[in-house]
Amino acid sequence: MPELLRPLKSTFGYSTFRPLQREIIEASLAGRDVFALLPTGGGKSLCFQLPALVRDGLTVVVSPLIALMKDQVDALQASGVAATFLNSTLDETEARARLRGLHRGEFKLLYAAPERLMLDSWQENLKAWNVACLAIDEAHCVSEWGHDFRPEYRQLAKLRTALPNVPVMALTATATERVRADIITHLRLREPDLFVASFNRPNL
């Protein structure tokens, strides 16, 4: 897909994809649910950032790490991507300004903490924002068998009810077979395409 290579180079500065990135991106753009297990540094974030640029609507990224949200959004904005985040570090005035921008369709990517997405008012917001993809980063947080279980991640399945036709992408760098099954079950992924990178050498 040459239309993927253009933004890969112009926005992200890469001339080639890393292992599995292209396949993950193409599956998501085809509207399928995706489970991706990529090592840290394996380019997970590109798997939802690049398709967000080429599809209409808003990609919502669920992230548990407030510092990481800001870093990713800063980097995206520096590359000319309309991205924003909403979390507890913002004062009310700033949060409201960003919400207004979301209602006007000004952003391609929104990073948010899971507990924020579970607020009742948010389900209405999400329905109004033309959400095109839901990307759940650090997806192992959903599993009690994972090393970083967060109960609020369990609630994310409610988004499947609120946004029934929106494809979901779950990404993690750490997942045993048991945790993988748990993620797929608890996030209610529908016959997801599974992508598991080799951790000791690139897949040749």
Rosetta blueprint (number, residue, H / E / L):
1 M L
2 P H
3 E H
4 L H
5 L H
6 R H
7 P H
8 L H
9 K H
10 S H
11 T L
12 F L
13 G L
14 Y L
15 S L
16 T L
17 F L
18 R L
19 P L
20 L L
21 Q H
22 R H
23 E H
24 I H
25 I H
26 E H
27 A H
28 S H
29 L H
30 A L
31 G L
32 R L
33 D L
34 V E
35 F E
36 A E
37 L E
38 L L
39 P L
40 T L
41 G L
42 G L
43 G L
44 K L
45 S L
46 L H
47 C H
48 F H
49 Q H
50 L H
51 P H
52 A H
53 L H
54 V H
55 R L
56 D L
57 G L
58 L E
59 T E
60 V E
61 V E
62 V E
63 S L
64 P L
65 L L
66 I H
67 A H
68 L H
69 M H
70 K H
71 D H
72 Q H
73 V H
74 D H
75 A H
76 L H
77 Q H
78 A H
79 S L
80 G L
81 V L
82 A L
83 A E
84 T E
85 F E
86 L E
87 N L
88 S L
89 T L
90 L L
91 D L
92 E H
93 T H
94 E H
95 A H
96 R H
97 A H
98 R H
99 L H
100 R H
101 G H
102 L H
103 H H
104 R L
105 G L
106 E L
107 F L
108 K L
109 L E
110 L E
111 Y E
112 A E
113 A L
114 P H
115 E H
116 R H
117 L H
118 M L
119 L L
120 D H
121 S H
122 W H
123 Q H
124 E H
125 N H
126 L H
127 K H
128 A H
129 W L
130 N L
131 V E
132 A E
133 C E
134 L E
135 A E
136 I E
137 D L
138 E L
139 A H
140 H H
141 C H
142 V H
143 S L
144 E L
145 W L
146 G L
147 H L
148 D L
149 F L
150 R L
151 P H
152 E H
153 Y H
154 R H
155 Q L
156 L L
157 A H
158 K H
159 L H
160 R H
161 T H
162 A H
163 L L
164 P L
165 N L
166 V L
167 P L
168 V E
169 M E
170 A E
171 L E
172 T E
173 A L
174 T L
175 A L
176 T L
177 E H
178 R H
179 V H
180 R H
181 A H
182 D H
183 I H
184 I H
185 T H
186 H H
187 L L
188 R L
189 L L
190 R L
191 E L
192 P L
193 D E
194 L E
195 F E
196 V E
197 A L
198 S L
199 F L
200 N L
201 R L
202 P L
203 N L
204 L L
